Amino acid sequence: MAAIYNPRQVILVTCRAEMDILGKKQLKDDIITLSWHMPVSFDPAVYAIAIGTAKFSSKLIQKSGVFVVNFIPNELEKQALFCGTHHGEHMDKFKETKLTKEESEKINCPRIKEALAYLECELINTVEAGDHFIFIGKVINSAEIKQGKRLFQGPSEAGYKFTTTE
Ligand SMILES: Cc1cc2nc3c(=O)[nH]c(=O)nc-3n(C[C@H](O)[C@H](O)[C@H](O)COP(=O)(O)O)c2cc1C
């Protein structure tokens, strides 16, 4: 069905939680690539993201109750593909992609310095929608840093293809 609802804007969501990995407690940061996301309220400002129930980032967000939506420029296509095709449990996606980690101002969660804009969100509700959770987050801090062309997931059924605006 991707050919029906794409192109959709590609974002990177960052998250952090202490997890039990191979019997050891570790503070894990992760980055997941998403094209299923939307604003759902003006006042208060609320943003919703859909993440597969088995994804590592789903587990981090359920545990910490916070996440950051990073709106990215078209130039970060390679990094978006990497974060969208690797499971974060046993790797550090910041290190692998060389994206710059920045601390959020209002929540305990990393942000991406190269982002054009970001939303720092606190989870207020989770809806199980088939094989994805919809994480509904109240935006408690946001900024637009600069303008630039955004990255979009194209309408291809075979693998991930990207596009942008004119
Ligand atoms: C362009 C693109 C869009 C994606 N959109 C979503 C999405 O909206 N929801 C989702 O759960 N996974 C999406 N994915 C897949 C996840 O990013 C991918 O499974 C990722 O490796 C999960 O990482 P994690 O296990 O570290 O959380 C997308 C991948 C790409 C490349």
The ligand as an ORCA input file, in Angstrom:
! r2SCAN-3c Opt
* xyz 0 1
  C      12.145      5.714      5.010
  C      11.802      4.809      6.163
  C      10.612      4.996      6.853
  C      10.269      4.178      7.937
  N       9.103      4.420      8.613
  C       8.809      3.685      9.723
  C       7.673      3.997     10.517
  O       6.950      4.954     10.270
  N       7.427      3.200     11.604
  C       8.251      2.148     11.952
  O       7.983      1.465     12.942
  N       9.335      1.845     11.219
  C       9.651      2.585     10.138
  N      10.775      2.309      9.416
  C      11.604      1.163      9.811
  C      12.454      1.421     11.052
  O      13.125      2.674     10.957
  C      13.482      0.266     11.216
  O      12.808     -0.945     11.441
  C      14.552      0.494     12.272
  O      15.648     -0.321     11.969
  C      14.098      0.215     13.694
  O      15.143      0.525     14.570
  P      15.148      0.111     16.115
  O      14.886     -1.365     16.185
  O      16.520      0.514     16.587
  O      14.068      0.877     16.802
  C      11.141      3.126      8.333
  C      12.357      2.949      7.645
  C      12.698      3.781      6.585
  C      14.022      3.593      5.879
*
